[in-house]
């Protein structure tokens, strides 16, 4: 049985392989099927053998394009990054720029929560920034902040700050949604089920208990969305405060 051989640090740093003829299986097919598998069954379900079976091809056929499962994940993550849209402000006004910046943050969160498995791998992809979709995304993010008057260095700081916030929030939400999916309940029903345990857990801690009691009784999904928006607005306020007067 063929084993996965060590390769370069990343699919993006490995030289392209020369092929004498066009293989029947394309990289695009592999990435699309891997993404479908990950979305349907999660990260633990992905293997070269299982992916080959879904493609009606032997695992050996996959090695024409990738060296191992890690390279497939890199390619799929870059494919997901390609789904993120960076809005272009309708004008150079503060209001239009702010709406575009908020829209960008919302778009990143929406895409990451559409593919909740991705949160568990983002911290392990050291070369993810070299993918073509991430390159395009980075260029567009820098351009967005440049529109507001940030110099290039400040644009870089702003992009990394926003990106770090959204990734952090989305990772926490993805872990929660994974647990929710395993429970087989919808979000509101699951929250009602765990509410007694939460109330017992917070009882000895007056500040935590008061915070819990202040939580809005609206739908929990709307509450998560609201908390995210408040945090994102605070970050944008801080970044804009750094601009020259």
C-alpha positions in Angstrom: 0.0 0.0 0.0 1.3 3.4 -0.9 2.0 5.7 2.0 2.0 9.5 1.9 5.5 10.8 1.4 7.0 13.9 3.1 6.9 16.8 0.8 7.6 20.5 0.9 6.2 22.9 3.5 3.1 23.7 1.4 1.4 22.9 -1.9 2.2 26.5 -2.8 5.9 26.1 -2.4 6.3 22.8 -4.2 7.3 23.0 -7.9 4.6 22.1 -10.4 4.8 18.5 -11.6 5.4 18.0 -15.3 2.9 15.7 -17.0 3.4 14.0 -20.4 -0.4 13.8 -20.9 -3.5 15.4 -19.6 -4.8 13.2 -16.7 -8.5 12.3 -16.6 -8.8 13.7 -13.1 -8.3 17.4 -12.6 -7.1 19.3 -9.6 -10.4 21.3 -9.8 -12.4 18.1 -9.5 -10.4 16.9 -6.5 -10.8 20.2 -4.7 -14.6 20.4 -5.4 -15.2 16.9 -4.2 -13.0 17.4 -1.1 -15.0 20.5 -0.2 -18.3 18.6 -0.6 -17.0 15.8 1.6 -15.7 18.2 4.3 -18.9 20.2 4.4 -21.0 17.0 4.6 -19.0 14.9 7.0 -16.3 17.1 8.6 -12.5 17.1 8.7 -12.2 13.6 10.3 -13.9 12.0 7.3 -11.3 13.2 4.7 -8.8 10.7 3.5 -7.1 10.1 0.2 -8.8 6.7 -0.1 -12.3 8.0 0.6 -11.8 10.9 -1.7 -10.6 8.6 -4.5 -13.7 6.5 -4.0 -16.0 9.5 -4.3 -14.2 10.4 -7.5 -14.4 6.9 -8.9 -10.6 6.9 -9.0 -7.9 5.1 -7.0 -6.1 7.1 -4.3 -3.0 6.8 -6.5 -4.7 9.0 -9.1 -4.8 11.8 -6.6 -1.0 11.8 -6.3 -0.8 13.3 -9.8 -1.9 16.6 -8.3 -1.2 16.4 -4.5 1.3 14.7 -2.3 -0.9 14.2 0.7 -4.1 15.1 2.6 -2.6 18.3 4.0 -2.1 19.7 0.5 -5.7 18.9 -0.4 -6.8 20.9 2.7 -4.6 23.8 1.6 -6.2 23.8 -1.8 -9.7 23.6 -0.4 -9.1 26.4 2.1 -8.0 28.6 -0.7 -11.1 27.7 -2.6 -13.2 28.8 0.4 -11.3 32.1 0.6 -12.4 32.6 -3.0 -16.0 32.8 -1.8 -15.2 35.9 0.4 -16.2 39.2 -1.2 -14.7 42.5 -0.3 -17.3 45.2 -1.0 -16.1 48.3 -2.8 -17.4 51.6 -1.2 -20.0 53.4 -3.2 -18.1 56.6 -2.6 -15.1 57.9 -0.6 -17.4 59.1 2.2 -17.0 57.8 5.7 -20.5 56.3 5.7 -20.0 54.4 2.5 -16.5 53.2 3.6 -17.8 52.1 7.0 -20.7 50.1 5.4 -18.2 48.4 3.1 -15.9 47.5 6.0 -18.7 46.1 8.1 -19.9 44.2 5.0 -16.5 42.7 4.6 -16.4 41.4 8.2 -19.8 40.0 7.8 -18.9 38.2 4.6 -15.8 36.6 6.1 -17.9 35.3 9.1 -20.7 34.1 6.8 -18.3 32.1 4.6 -16.4 30.5 7.6 -19.7 29.5 9.2 -20.8 28.0 5.9 -17.8 25.7 6.1 -17.6 25.1 9.9 -14.8 22.5 9.6 -12.4 25.2 8.4 -12.0 26.7 11.9 -10.1 23.7 13.2 -7.4 24.0 10.5 -6.8 27.7 10.0 -4.1 27.8 12.7 -2.2 25.0 11.1 -1.9 26.5 7.6 1.3 28.5 7.8 1.6 29.1 4.0 -2.1 29.8 3.3 -1.3 33.4 2.4 0.4 32.2 -0.8 -2.8 30.8 -2.4 -4.1 32.7 -5.4 -7.5 33.4 -3.8 -5.9 34.6 -0.5 -3.6 36.8 -2.6 -6.6 38.4 -4.3 -8.4 38.7 -1.1 -5.4 40.4 0.6 -5.1 42.9 -2.2 -8.8 43.8 -2.0 -8.7 44.2 1.8 -5.7 46.5 1.6 -7.4 48.5 -1.1 -10.5 48.8 1.1 -8.6 50.4 3.9 -6.5 52.5 1.6 -9.8 54.1 0.4 -10.3 55.4 3.9 -6.9 57.1 4.0 -4.7 54.4 5.8 -1.1 54.2 4.5 0.1 50.8 3.4 1.6 49.8 6.8 -1.6 50.9 8.6 -3.7 49.0 6.0 -1.7 45.9 6.9 -2.3 46.4 10.6 -6.0 47.0 10.0 -6.5 44.0 7.8 -4.7 41.7 10.3 -6.7 43.1 13.2 -10.1 42.6 11.5 -9.0 39.2 10.1 -7.9 38.1 13.6 -11.1 39.2 15.2 -13.4 37.5 12.7 -11.4 34.3 12.7 -11.5 34.2 16.5 -15.2 34.8 16.7 -16.0 32.4 13.8 -13.8 29.7 15.3 -15.7 29.8 18.6 -19.0 29.8 16.8 -18.0 27.0 14.5 -17.1 24.8 17.6 -20.5 25.6 19.1 -22.3 24.9 15.8 -20.5 21.6 15.5 -21.7 20.6 19.0 -25.2 21.7 18.0 -25.2 19.6 14.8 -24.1 16.5 16.8 -27.0 17.1 19.2 -29.6 16.8 16.4 -31.6 19.8 17.7 -32.1 23.2 16.3 -30.3 26.1 18.1 -33.2 27.4 20.2 -34.2 23.9 21.4 -30.7 23.0 22.3 -30.3 26.2 24.3 -33.5 25.5 26.2 -32.1 22.0 27.0 -28.8 23.3 28.4 -30.3 26.3 30.2 -30.8 24.5 33.6 -27.1 23.4 33.6 -26.0 27.0 32.7 -28.1 28.5 35.4 -26.6 26.1 37.9 -23.0 26.8 36.7 -23.3 30.6 37.0 -25.1 30.7 40.4 -21.9 31.1 42.5 -20.5 33.9 40.3 -22.5 37.1 40.7 -21.1 39.0 37.8 -21.3 36.1 35.3 -24.9 35.4 36.6 -25.9 39.0 36.1 -24.4 39.0 32.6 -26.3 35.8 31.7 -29.6 37.3 33.0 -29.1 40.4 30.9 -28.8 38.3 27.7 -31.6 39.2 25.3 -34.4 36.7 25.1 -34.5 37.0 21.3 -33.4 34.2 19.1 -29.9 33.0 19.9 -28.8 33.3 16.3 -29.8 37.0 16.3 -27.9 37.5 19.6 -24.7 36.0 18.1 -25.0 38.2 15.1 -25.6 41.3 17.3 -22.5 40.6 19.5 -20.4 40.1 16.4 -21.5 43.5 15.0 -20.8 45.3 18.2 -17.3 44.0 18.4 -16.6 44.7 14.8 -17.8 48.3 15.2 -15.6 48.8 18.2 -12.5 47.6 16.3 -13.3 49.9 13.3 -13.7 52.8 15.7 -10.3 52.1 17.2 -8.7 51.8 13.8 -10.2 55.0 12.5 -9.0 56.8 15.6 -5.5 56.1 14.5 -5.9 58.1 11.3 -4.3 61.5 11.2 -6.7 64.3 12.1 
